[in-house]
Amino acid sequence: MKKTKPDIYRILAICTILLGILYFYLTVFAPKFIPSFFRVATIRRPITLLLLGTDVSFDPVTKEPVFNVKGRTDSLLLIRMDPIRGKVTILSIPRDSFVPVPGGYGQQKINAVNVIGGIDLLKQTLKDLTGKEIDHYLLIDPAATIKLVDLLGGIKINVEKDMYYNDNAQDLHINLKQGEQKLSGKQAHDYIRFRHDAMGDIGRVERQQKFMESLFYTLARPSNIIKAPIALKVIFSFISTDLPLSNIVRIANFFRSISYKDVTTFVASGTPQNTSYAGSIWLLNKQELTDTINKYF
């Protein structure tokens, strides 16, 4: 009986389809297992992003929170994303850091620089401080945190202690209990704003970093992929940025391809000091800051 020769083209076609299905599955559910040179729609070179959030401002008539792009920067983080090594470094700079501001403004708390001269002056101040260029910025309205966390169904945080604080002027009412729990958007917002303990702003910076790590982990879950279009709509409603949409998608995909173990966080070290001319300030340890920047940025 004559043997039938295998149809090599059919076999190749089947193999191609199977590989395509496998690639799609890994892209959606486990992108970190795809070799970097096979990944699509992700960043290809290191990027330094300035991520900042402003103080909450309120409409004098409605008393509703208002997105103020020229407000004081309540949170300020430099994020270095390195797709070559698959690493992320997050450096938080305390809001009371006392720094020289270019343009003849002398020494100022860094949280006031955005009010004085906007994002451009803030980027130049940070460039002078660190010696590094900032590629892009992302300014976030606090309302975005609440809406995004709620959209994701909450995030898990180990609240390190009971947190209680009331401020009627800002309509800020914090009441969180110690322990690991899933926080709603409002609770997560309260968690990252709390600073009324012995650690003050430094404790809040550490909580912000903890929140960011948990948020990245939650966003990377396959079950949240279908929420991406809604998440982008939420984000764009409450941000100001010079990042094109394509870059935001690439950055999101990059974060999905790494694990929380690939994220290293730092707080710019220094010492607190009370002054008669600027109130409470944070004097940065410039040598340690330089060492961190040179090693990780």
N, C-alpha and C positions, 0 to 999 in steps of 0.2 A: 504494500500500500504506500502510495506516495506521501511523504511527509510535507505538511504545510509549513512554509517558511514564516517566521514571525513577522508581522507588519510593524516594522521599525518606526514608521511615522505615527501609527496609532499608539504604540507604546510611549513614544516621546510626548504625544499630545496628552495622554493620560497622566504621565509624570508631571508635565507642566501644570495641568489643572490641579493635581494634588499638591504640588509645591505652592501654587497660587493660594489654595485654600489654607495651607499651613501658614503662609506668610500673612494672610489676612487675619487669621486667628491670633498669631503672635502680635501683630500690630495693634489689635484691639485689646487683647487680654494680657499679654506678657511682652511688651515691647523691649524690655531690658535684655531679653534673650536673643534679640536680633543683633548681629554684628553691626558695629557703628557704620561701616561703609555701605551697608544695605538699607539703612534707615532712610525714610523719605519724610519730607515736611518737618525737618528738625534743624536746629541751628548747627552750623558747620565750623564756626570759629568762636573763641571766647568772647563773651559780652559782659560788660559791667553796667548794671542797671541801678539807678537811684529810685528806691521805692519810698514814698513818703505819704503820711496822712496828716491832715490839718486838724486843728482844734474844731470842736463843734461850734458853729455859729447859729443864732436863732433869729428868725424874723421878728422884729419888734411888735408887729401887729398880730400875726397868727400864732406866734410862739413856736412855730414849727422849725426843725433844723434845716439849715441852708448850706448848700455846698459852696464853700468859700475857697477858691483856688489861690487867693492871696492871703490866706490866714496863716497863723503861726503853725509851724510843723510839729505836731504832737508826736509823730514817729518818724524816724529817719534811718533808713537801712541802705547800705551798699551791698548789692548782690552780684557776685562774680560767678558766672556760669561757664564752665569749661567742658565742652563736649568731647574734647580730645582725651581727657582723663576721666570723663564722666563724673565730675565733682562740682559741688556748689559750695561757695563760702558766703556767709552772711555776716556782715559787720554792722552792728548797731551803734549809732552815735547818740549818746544821751542828749536830750533836748536842751539842757542847761550848759552844754559844753561852751566854754568861753574861747572864741577863736578870732583871729584877725580877718576882717572883711575888706576885700579890695574896693577901690573907688573912693577912698578917703573916709570910710565909715568907722575906722578904728576897730577896737575889740568889741564884740557883741556876743550875746548868746546865740547859738546857731539856729535856734527855733524862731528867731526874729528876722533872719536874713531873707526869707521868702516874702515877708511883709515889706521889707525895705526895697528890694529890687527884683523880686520874682524868681522864677526857676533859673534863669540865666545867671543871676548873681549867686544863687546858691550853688550851682554847678561849678562856677569859677572859684568860689570859696573852698569847696571840697577838693577841687583840683590843686589849689595852692596848698591845702592842708595835707593831702595824700601824695601829691605828685603824679596822680593817675588821671587819665581821661575818663569821662563818663559817657558811655555810648548813648544811653536813652534814659528817660525818666518816666515814672508812673506815679501820679498823684491820685490818691484814693479818698473818696468821701466816706466817713465812718458808716453811713447808711448802707454802703455796698457790703460791708462785713456782715451786717445783720441779714440782708436779703440773700447773700451768697450762701451763708451757713445754713439758713433755713431751707434753701433750695436743695442743698446736699443732704438734708435730713438730720442736721446737727453734726457736731464733731466731738470726738472723745478727748477729754482733757483730765489730767489728774490735778485737781485744785489742791494746792499745797497747804492751804489753811482757810479758816473761815474768813470771809471778806464782807465787811458791812460798811456802807458809807451813804450819806444822803446829802444832796446839794440841790435845793429847790430852784436856785437861779438857773442852773443848767438842766433841770429836770433829769438829774442823774441819781438813780437810786439803785445801789448795789447790795445784793444780799445772796452770797454764794456760800455753800457749805463745803467743808474739806472732804476730799475723796475723789476717786476716779468716777467720772460720770459723762453722759452725753449732754453737751451744752447746746441750747438753742442759739439763734442768731443774737438775740438781746443779751443772753447770758455770756456768750463769747465776747461781745462788745464790752460788757461790764468787766469781764476778766482782764482784758488787755488794757483797760483804762485805769484800773485800780492802782493807786500808788500811795495810799494813806497808811503807811506802816514805816518801820525803822529803815527799810531799804529804799523808800521813796521812789524816785524815777528809775534807779538802777534795777530795782525789783520789777518794775513795770516793763522795762526793756527785756529782761529775761523772760517774762511772761509772753511778750510779743513774739519772741523767737520760738518759744514752745508752741504757741498758737500757729505760727507759720509752718512749722514742721508737721503738725497735725493736719493742717489744711492741705498741704502738698500731698500727704498720704491719702487723705480722703478723696481729693480730686483725681488721684491716680487709679482709683478703683474702677474696674470695668463697668460696674453697675451705674456709675456716674457719667459714662461716656455719652449716653443718650441725652443727658441733660446739658451737654456742651453748648448747643445753640442758645438755650435759654440763659445759661450762665454768661455767655458772651454779651447777650442783650443787657443783662443786669450790670455787668462790668462797665460796658460802654455808656450806660446811663449815669454812672457815678464816678467817672474817672476823667482825668486830663492827662494826655500822653503824647509823645512824639513817635510812638511805635506804630508802624503800619499793622493792619489786621493780620497780614501774612506772617509777620514776625511774632505777633502774640500767639498765633497758632503753633509756630515752630518752637517757641519757648515752652508752651504748654506740653507739647509732645516730648520735648527734651526732659521735662520734669517727670513725665510718665515713664521714661526709660531708665530712671535711677531709683534707688531706694533711699529711705531716710538715713541710712548709714553713710551715704555719700554726701550728706549735708553737714558742714561744719559751721558752727556759730561762734561769734565773738562779740564781746561788748568792749568798746574803746575804753581802756582803763584810765583811771585818774583818781583825783581826790576832791571831795566836796569842800567848799569854802563859802562862808558868809561874808558879804561885802556891803559897804555903805552905798556904793555906786551902782550895783547891779543885783543886789539881793543874793540869793543862793546861786552859786555857779559851780561848774564841774571843770576842774583844771586837768586837761588831758596829759597823760604821760606820752610825750611826743616820741620818745625812743621806742617804747613798746608798740605804739601805733605804726611807726615806720617799719619795724621788724615784721609785724603782721602783714602790712601791705606788701612788702617786698617778697614775703614767703608765699602768700596766697593770692595776690592780685597781679 
